[in-house]
Amino acid sequence: MTTPPRPLRAAAATAGLALAALVLTACGSAGDGTPGTAPQGGAPTASVSPGAHNAQDAAFARAMIPHHRQAVAMAALAPQRAGSAAVRTLAARIGRAQSPEITVMTGWLAAWGVSTPSAGTPSAGADEHTGMPGMSGMGSSATATSSARPAPHGSGASTAMPGMMSDADLATLRGLKGAAFDTAFLRMMIGHHQGAVTMARAERSGGVYRPAKALAASIATSQTAEIRQMRTLLGAP
C-alpha cells in the first residue's frame, strides 16, 4: 500500500480534528442553541434539554389554568352587565388573551403526562397539586363594597392560589349591573390579576421550561399594566 504524501496526511488529520470538535459541540448543546451543562465525560443534564421542565413549571400550569378560567368567566359577564364601555372593552381583552393561554398550558401538561385541573371547579381542589410558593392562605376576596384584600380564614374564598374569588364573590358579581357591576368587577379583577402576577413571579424565579417562563413574563407585564388601568377606572391612586 502506497503511503500518502505528508501534506495529504496533515490535511486528513486536520479534517478529523474539525469533525470531532463539531460532534462534541453538538453533544454539548441543548438542541435549542443553548450550550449544555454536562458532567465531565457525560451527556448534557436534563435541565437544559429541549422541553425539559421541573415541578415548578408543572405547578405553574396547573394553578394558572383554573386561575385563567375564572378570569375568563368573570370577563364573560361584562357584555350584558357592565355599564361602562371601557369595562366591556377591558373584559373582552382579558378573555381574548387568557383563553388561548389556557390551551397552551393544557398542551404542556399533556406533553408532560401531568393531569389537567378539571373544569367547572376553578377555585377548589388545586392546593394539594400546585406547590406554588406563597400560595397557601392567600385567597383574595373582593365584594362590591370593599377593595380586593386577602380574605379572612373561613370566608369561603379559595386558599388554593392567590387572587381567586370565592363562590359568594362570583354570585355577587352575577347579580349586579351597570355602575355597581363595573366597580365590583374592577375591584375583583385587580385582586385576581395581583394573584396571577405573584404566580408568574414564582415561575420566573423557579421554573426551567423556557416557554413557561416566557409566558410568566408576559402575564406579569400585561396584567400589571391592566391593574394600573383598572385603578384609573376606579379613580384609585
Secondary structure, DSSP 8 states (H G I E B T S, - for coil): -----HHHHHHHHHHHHHHHHHHHHHHTB-SSS-B----TTS---GGGSTT---HHHHHHHHHHHHHHHHHHHHHTTHHHHBS-HHHHHHHHHHHHHHHHHHHHHHHHHHHHT-----TT-TTSS-HHHH--TT-TT--EE--TTS--EE--TTSS---SSTT---HHHHHHHHT--HHHHHHHHHHHHHHHHHHHHHHHHHHHHH---HHHHHHHHHHHHHHHHHHHHHHHHHT--
